Amino acid sequence: MTVKNIYLVFTPYHFLMTLVHSERAANDVVIMIDFNGRLQNYQTVGQNLFSSFHYINMSAGSNKIIARQLRLPTTNKRKLDAIISQTPSGLISNIYVFNDAIPAGQYFIRKTKGKAVYVEDGSAPYNDHFFTWSRANRFKYWVAYGSKYHFVNVLGTSPLISESLFLNPTLVRKENTKNPFREFLVNPNFTSIIRDLAHELSSINDPLTKDVKRAALILLPSLMAMPPAYTKKIWFIIENLIENGWGIYLKQHPLDGTILEDIKPNMSCTVLSNTMPAEMLPVVFQRIEVVIGRETTSLLSIKHLFPNLQVINLIDDNAEPSQYQIAMTRAGVTMKNIGDLQITSI
């Protein structure tokens, strides 16, 4: 039997990055774990695009956040064990994992004993955020997952990780440089691969009318956490873009569920599914000339994949730049004060 790599993916972004990874071989195994039940359409998509694909729905049975996102009950362990049994540990080369804090990922790595390689998960390697664990939460995790669970303060720094891959390795925070690390290399034919993904997701048709000559992709932050003042400003920007002849693709945050479903698309503005990776949209909708967002992780990855595309991060007036904003600036993302963004300057 041939030695295989295994990819553990938890989001549409992870799915896309696995597809375009230049080191992925045809016989590699891809395991998608769905914690909220919103990614079921990827089950068929994955089976069509990968030779060996497994989808595991871990959302059933609870509405509590900790259970929905992190809990690993016995039934889900059995689902993972069934997949592990199909690939003996001696035949596993690398286990690529995009989030090493998730118990399901840690459990899989421990059981298979493969070499764990962390692949960057959005902005985590470039910001200064730290996960904090209260004594109460530590006790809950020890009870639920046992003493072998590793509490991770910075993604990619679990003791299980042997190596890391980053789109921008020269910009990563110091905590992510303790293990050997290198660049995540994208397949040179990634645009063709993304078109195949778009076809499988039935997202190939452009909803904007043909008379719209140029368009902006607006990446909304979580509306649940967005201050009302910011909401007014972002809608003002959208209205001004439309008045100046721009078409608008609105991409909502993956955690926002169906909040935007009551907004009716028109010929100049359309709401895209939140299960579509933002990184695929400049390939699918070629009228996109600018991408605008606020601290969203996709800004950095889109700029890396499409260096000639204008990417704007909206910042607060007179605020000191964050570590993530500094990294984005060095990568070519433009910072603009949200109150001063002029349509004529885009």
C-alpha positions in Angstrom: 0.0 0.0 0.0 1.1 3.6 -0.8 2.0 6.1 1.9 -0.6 8.8 2.2 -1.0 12.3 3.5 -4.2 13.2 5.4 -5.9 16.6 5.5 -8.1 17.5 8.5 -10.4 20.3 7.4 -13.1 22.1 9.3 -14.2 25.1 7.1 -14.8 25.9 3.4 -11.5 27.9 3.5 -9.7 24.7 4.7 -11.4 22.8 1.9 -10.2 25.2 -0.8 -6.7 25.4 0.5 -6.5 21.6 0.5 -7.6 21.6 -3.1 -4.9 24.1 -4.2 -2.0 22.7 -2.1 0.8 22.0 -4.6 2.0 19.1 -2.4 -1.3 17.2 -2.3 -1.2 13.8 -4.1 -4.1 12.2 -5.9 -4.3 9.4 -3.3 -4.2 11.6 -0.2 -7.1 11.4 2.2 -9.3 14.4 3.0 -11.5 14.4 6.2 -14.0 17.2 6.6 -15.5 17.6 10.1 -18.7 19.8 10.2 -19.4 21.2 13.7 -22.6 23.1 12.9 -24.2 21.1 10.1 -24.0 23.8 7.5 -21.5 22.2 5.3 -23.4 19.1 4.2 -23.3 20.2 0.6 -19.6 19.6 0.7 -20.1 15.9 1.2 -20.9 15.3 -2.5 -18.5 18.0 -3.6 -15.6 16.4 -1.8 -16.4 13.0 -3.2 -16.4 14.4 -6.7 -13.1 16.4 -6.3 -11.0 14.0 -4.1 -10.3 10.3 -4.6 -10.6 9.6 -0.9 -12.9 11.9 1.0 -14.8 11.6 4.3 -17.4 13.9 5.7 -18.3 13.7 9.4 -21.2 15.7 10.8 -20.5 16.4 14.5 -23.4 18.9 15.0 -26.2 16.7 16.1 -27.5 16.6 19.6 -26.8 20.0 21.2 -27.3 23.7 20.7 -24.6 24.7 23.2 -21.6 26.3 21.7 -19.0 24.2 23.4 -20.8 21.0 22.3 -21.5 22.2 18.8 -17.9 23.3 18.1 -15.6 21.3 20.3 -17.3 18.3 22.0 -16.1 14.9 21.0 -18.7 12.4 22.2 -18.2 8.6 21.9 -20.3 8.4 18.7 -18.0 10.9 17.0 -14.9 9.1 18.2 -16.3 6.0 16.6 -16.7 7.8 13.3 -13.1 8.9 13.4 -11.9 5.4 14.5 -13.6 3.9 11.5 -11.6 6.1 9.2 -8.4 5.6 11.1 -8.8 1.8 10.8 -8.8 2.1 7.0 -5.3 3.7 6.9 -2.7 2.0 9.2 -0.4 4.4 11.0 2.6 3.1 9.2 1.2 4.2 5.9 0.5 7.8 7.0 3.2 10.4 6.1 1.9 13.9 7.1 -1.3 14.9 8.8 -2.2 18.5 7.7 -4.3 20.2 10.3 -5.7 23.8 10.1 -6.7 24.1 13.7 -4.7 22.2 16.4 -6.9 23.4 19.3 -9.9 21.3 18.2 -10.2 18.1 20.2 -11.2 16.0 17.1 -8.0 17.0 15.4 -5.9 16.3 18.4 -7.6 12.9 18.9 -6.9 11.9 15.3 -3.3 12.9 15.4 -2.7 11.0 18.7 -4.4 7.9 17.4 -2.6 7.8 14.0 0.8 8.9 15.2 1.5 10.6 11.9 3.7 13.7 11.5 1.4 16.7 12.3 1.8 19.7 10.0 0.0 22.9 10.9 -1.5 24.9 8.0 -2.3 28.5 8.8 -5.9 29.2 9.7 -6.6 32.7 8.5 -5.2 35.6 10.6 -4.0 33.5 13.6 -0.3 33.5 12.7 -0.3 37.2 12.0 -2.2 38.8 14.9 -1.4 39.0 18.6 -4.4 37.2 20.0 -4.1 34.5 22.7 -6.6 31.9 23.8 -7.1 32.1 27.5 -8.3 29.2 29.6 -10.0 29.8 33.0 -9.6 27.2 35.7 -13.3 26.3 35.2 -12.8 25.7 31.5 -9.7 23.7 32.0 -11.6 21.4 34.4 -14.4 21.0 31.8 -12.0 20.0 29.1 -10.1 17.6 31.3 -13.4 15.9 32.1 -14.6 15.9 28.5 -11.4 15.1 26.7 -9.0 13.7 29.3 -5.6 14.7 30.4 -4.1 14.2 27.0 -5.9 17.3 25.6 -3.4 20.1 25.0 -4.6 23.6 25.8 -3.4 25.8 22.9 -2.9 29.6 23.5 -1.7 30.2 19.9 -2.9 28.1 17.0 -0.1 26.0 15.5 1.9 25.7 18.8 0.5 22.5 20.2 3.1 19.9 21.2 1.6 17.6 18.6 2.8 19.9 15.7 6.1 19.1 14.1 6.1 21.6 11.2 4.1 24.6 10.0 3.1 26.0 6.6 2.2 29.7 6.0 1.2 31.7 3.0 3.4 34.6 4.3 6.1 32.9 6.4 8.2 36.1 6.8 5.2 37.8 8.5 4.3 35.2 11.2 4.3 35.9 14.9 7.3 34.7 16.9 5.2 32.0 18.6 4.8 30.3 15.3 8.5 30.2 14.5 9.5 27.7 17.2 8.9 24.7 15.0 10.4 24.4 11.5 8.2 26.4 9.1 8.0 27.2 5.4 5.8 28.6 2.7 2.5 26.9 1.8 2.9 26.5 -1.9 -0.2 27.0 -4.1 -0.7 24.9 -7.2 0.2 27.0 -10.3 -3.1 25.9 -11.9 -5.2 27.0 -8.9 -7.6 29.1 -10.9 -8.7 26.1 -12.9 -9.0 24.1 -9.7 -11.2 26.8 -8.2 -13.4 26.8 -11.3 -14.0 23.1 -10.8 -14.9 23.8 -7.2 -17.3 26.6 -8.3 -19.0 24.2 -10.7 -19.5 21.6 -8.0 -21.0 24.2 -5.7 -23.3 25.4 -8.5 -21.8 28.9 -8.1 -20.6 29.5 -11.6 -23.5 31.8 -12.7 -22.9 35.5 -12.1 -26.0 37.0 -10.4 -25.2 40.6 -11.4 -26.7 42.0 -14.7 -24.5 42.3 -17.7 -24.5 46.1 -17.8 -22.5 46.2 -14.5 -18.9 46.8 -15.7 -17.0 46.6 -12.4 -17.8 45.1 -9.0 -16.7 45.2 -5.4 -16.6 42.2 -3.1 -17.6 43.3 0.4 -16.6 40.8 3.1 -18.8 41.5 6.1 -17.5 40.9 9.6 -19.8 39.0 12.0 -23.0 41.1 12.1 -23.6 39.7 15.6 -20.5 41.4 16.8 -20.5 44.5 14.6 -21.2 47.8 16.3 -24.3 49.7 15.0 -22.1 52.7 14.1 -19.9 50.5 11.9 -23.0 49.0 10.3 -24.2 52.4 9.2 -20.8 53.2 7.7 -20.5 50.0 5.8 -24.0 50.4 4.3 -23.2 54.0 3.4 -20.1 52.8 1.5 -22.2 50.1 -0.3 -24.9 52.7 -1.3 -22.2 55.1 -2.7 -20.6 52.4 -4.7 -23.9 51.4 -6.3 -24.6 55.1 -7.0 -21.3 55.3 -8.8 -22.0 52.4 -11.1 -20.4 49.5 -9.1 -22.0 46.1 -8.7 -21.8 44.6 -5.2 -21.2 41.1 -4.1 -21.9 40.8 -0.4 -20.2 37.9 1.4 -21.5 37.4 4.9 -19.5 35.9 7.8 -19.7 32.1 8.0 -21.0 32.2 11.5 -23.9 34.5 10.8 -26.3 31.9 9.6 -29.3 33.3 7.6 -29.1 36.9 8.9 -28.9 38.4 5.4 -31.6 36.3 3.7 -34.2 39.0 4.1 -32.1 41.4 1.9 -33.5 41.0 -1.6 -30.9 40.9 -4.4 -31.2 43.4 -7.2 -29.3 44.1 -10.4 -26.5 46.0 -8.5 -26.2 44.1 -5.2 -26.4 40.4 -4.5 -25.8 38.3 -1.3 -23.6 35.3 -1.7 -23.8 32.1 0.3 -21.7 32.1 3.4 -20.5 28.6 2.7 -18.5 29.8 -0.3 -14.8 30.4 0.4 -14.2 34.1 -0.2 -10.8 33.2 -1.9 -12.7 31.6 -4.8 -14.8 34.6 -5.7 -12.3 36.7 -7.7 -12.0 33.7 -10.1 -15.7 33.0 -10.4 -16.8 36.7 -10.7 -14.2 38.3 -12.9 -15.7 41.8 -12.7 -14.4 42.1 -9.1 -11.9 44.9 -9.1 -11.7 45.6 -5.3 -12.2 43.6 -2.1 -13.2 45.5 1.0 -13.4 44.1 4.5 -12.7 44.8 8.1 -10.0 42.7 9.8 -11.4 39.6 8.1 -8.9 36.8 7.6 -9.7 36.5 3.8 -8.2 39.8 3.0 -4.7 38.5 3.5 -5.2 35.2 1.7 -7.0 36.9 -1.2 -4.1 39.4 -1.6 -1.6 36.5 -1.6 -3.5 34.6 -4.3 -4.4 37.6 -6.4 -1.5 40.1 -5.9 -2.8 42.5 -8.6 -6.2 42.8 -7.0 -6.9 45.9 -4.8 -7.7 44.8 -1.3 -8.8 47.3 1.3 -9.0 46.9 5.1 -11.3 49.4 6.9 -9.8 50.8 10.0 -11.0 53.1 12.8 -10.0 56.8 12.6 -6.8 57.6 14.5 -6.4 54.1 15.9 -3.0 52.6 16.5 -2.3 49.9 14.0 -2.7 46.3 15.3 -0.1 43.6 14.7 -2.5 42.1 12.1 -2.9 45.4 10.3 0.9 45.8 10.1 1.2 42.3 8.6 -1.5 43.0 6.1 0.1 46.3 5.1 3.5 44.5 4.5 1.6 42.0 2.4 0.1 44.7 0.2 -3.3 45.2 1.7 -4.3 48.9 1.8 -5.6 50.5 5.1 -8.3 53.1 4.8 -10.2 54.9 7.5 -13.8 53.8 7.4 -15.1 57.3 7.8 -12.9 58.7 5.0 -13.3 56.1 2.3 -14.1 57.9 -0.9 -15.5 56.1 -3.9 -13.3 58.1 -6.2 -10.2 56.9 -4.5 -10.9 53.2 -5.0 
